[in-house]
Amino acid sequence: MTILSDRAGSTLRSTPSRALSYLPTTALLIDLGLIVLSCLVAVLGRGLLPLGTPSDVSHSVAAVAPALILLWLGANAATGAYRPDVFGAGTDEFKRVLNASIYTAGLLGVGCYFFKFPLSRGFFLLAFTVGIPALCGGRVLLRRALRTARERGALRQRVIIAGSPAHVDEIAAVLARETWLGYHVIGALVPSASDRTETRSGIPVLGGCGDPEAIIAASPQADVLFFTGGAPTSASDLRQIAWDLEHHDVQLVVAPSVTDISADRVRVRPVGGLPLVHLEAPRWAYATRWAKRGFDLLGSTALILATAPLLLYAALRIKLYDGGPVFFRQTRVGKDGDMFGCLKFRTMVVNAEALVASLQEEQGVDALLFKMKDDPRITKPGVWLRRFSIDELPQLFNVLIGEMSLVGPRPQVPREVALYDEAMSRRLHVRPGMTGLWQVSGRNDLSVEDSMRLDLYYVDNWSMFQDLSILARTFGAVVGSRGAY
């Protein structure tokens, strides 16, 4: 094994990729166990369904169950649910499992009808009602285990990136940041390879990307060969490379020169043998429409009613501590640059704002996303209020009147917004939120650059499903107090 350094300066152990070959077998065994379990649940629970008088169907189930198991596993294999490239990311894996389950149900139902086989309706209904969610749940658990292993440096694929040094560094930065993808960059192929030994980010140059022979010579070192922008390789050269690599155990990937685009905005449309990548326009406008606003109204009202006792208790703790005001109202910048008063429970001393400038000078940072650990301005009640983000609950009233949203980029003060460049100004296209993508991705432990990138990703790739996912993940981030201070 070889120890290789990533861009962050840490060392990662390059795990032999042959271990990845066990993933399809592991998924098959998990599916087999879950299908058998679903059949057992269907046999035991069929009598509980109001589908007529229960009768002894043990003989028919005994005949059908083995065929059902084999048919279901065969349909999974036929739809590609055990292909090595579907594991770990994307929704394709779940679509294949779902399609295979639908085909299995259809074939079983049609087969029993034509052969007049007396299969229990309760067994049929329960087997798929339980089995389909169970199979998807098994894939979720397998994916989590795979991601955990990859984040620890195991089960990774060795990657060589071919393209201009700038494009190589850009793609490598994304792969190093998203460690759960399992791609470990071991080298680069760049134009004019004789002029350099490594790229600006320290990736070793293995040869020239314009020389097909050099590419073929470098490929045995890798599991994946990325072609990105700047590679002076014609379409015919790329086709020849694909032919030359067809007997090698290496994947060929063409990475377009775009990042931070969600899968929902990407459409691949092959036309005349040319795969065209269509990118939809940014979706921030959808985040300002009635569906999201209606969700905010219902959600904020329900949360205010549910947390009313906690709100009263927090207010009492703050008032009894130093007799100061319960709420802290600060001017923040909202959608389209409109100012509003953002409500929070007061967690700092009364003159906290007057101390900001001296603390910034002491820490050597500017105003943009200013945060610090062990802030001396925080009061004793403020510690636990911040730890579980209870101090932000009054913002539910900001959501109720339309100044904020449940999910969105965090609102910032005017002096922070004054530091925005053109890209960061896009945060103001949508209402600020009580929680957002960077809050559930590390909260204050993230760097300023990562926080800005995640906010811009949210704005450009908004979807209601993403909002629901962020709200669900917020609970875990708050309970775990990860990055909260």
Stockholm file with secondary structure:
# STOCKHOLM 1.0

chainA/1-485         MTILSDRAGSTLRSTPSRALSYLPTTALLIDLGLIVLSCLVAVLGRGLLPLGTPSDVSHSVAAVAPALILLWLGANAATGAYRPDVFGAGTDEFKRVLNASIYTAGLLGVGCYFFKFPLSRGFFLLAFTVGIPALCGGRVLLRRALRTARERGALRQRVIIAGSPAHVDEIAAVLARETWLGYHVIGALVPSASDRTETRSGIPVLGGCGDPEAIIAASPQADVLFFTGGAPTSASDLRQIAWDLEHHDVQLVVAPSVTDISADRVRVRPVGGLPLVHLEAPRWAYATRWAKRGFDLLGSTALILATAPLLLYAALRIKLYDGGPVFFRQTRVGKDGDMFGCLKFRTMVVNAEALVASLQEEQGVDALLFKMKDDPRITKPGVWLRRFSIDELPQLFNVLIGEMSLVGPRPQVPREVALYDEAMSRRLHVRPGMTGLWQVSGRNDLSVEDSMRLDLYYVDNWSMFQDLSILARTFGAVVGSRGAY
#=GR chainA/1-485 SS CCEEECTTSCEEECCCGGGGGGHHHHHHHHHHHHHHHHHHHHHHHGGGSSSSCCCCCHHHHHHHHHHHHHHHHHHHHHTTTTCGGGSSSSSHHHHHHHHHHHHHHHHHHHHHHHTTCCCCHHHHHHHHHHHHHHHHHHHHHHHHHHHHHHHTTCSCEEEEEESCHHHHHHHHHHHHHCGGGCEEEEEEECTTGGGCSBCTTCCBEEECTTCHHHHHHHGGGCSEEEECTTCCCCHHHHHHHHHHTTTSSCEEEECCSCCSCCGGGEEEEEETTEEEEEECCCCGGGGGSHHHHHHHHHHHHHHHHHTHHHHHHHHHHHHHHHSCCSEEEEEEECGGGCEEEEEEECCBCTTGGGGHHHHHHHHTCCSTTCCCTTCTTBCHHHHHHHHTTGGGTTHHHHHHTTSSEEESSCCBCHHHHTTCCTTGGGGGGSCCEEECTTGGGTGGGSCHHHHHHHHHHHHHTCCHHHHHHHHHHHHHHHHHTTTCC
#=GC SS_cons         CCEEECTTSCEEECCCGGGGGGHHHHHHHHHHHHHHHHHHHHHHHGGGSSSSCCCCCHHHHHHHHHHHHHHHHHHHHHTTTTCGGGSSSSSHHHHHHHHHHHHHHHHHHHHHHHTTCCCCHHHHHHHHHHHHHHHHHHHHHHHHHHHHHHHTTCSCEEEEEESCHHHHHHHHHHHHHCGGGCEEEEEEECTTGGGCSBCTTCCBEEECTTCHHHHHHHGGGCSEEEECTTCCCCHHHHHHHHHHTTTSSCEEEECCSCCSCCGGGEEEEEETTEEEEEECCCCGGGGGSHHHHHHHHHHHHHHHHHTHHHHHHHHHHHHHHHSCCSEEEEEEECGGGCEEEEEEECCBCTTGGGGHHHHHHHHTCCSTTCCCTTCTTBCHHHHHHHHTTGGGTTHHHHHHTTSSEEESSCCBCHHHHTTCCTTGGGGGGSCCEEECTTGGGTGGGSCHHHHHHHHHHHHHTCCHHHHHHHHHHHHHHHHHTTTCC
//
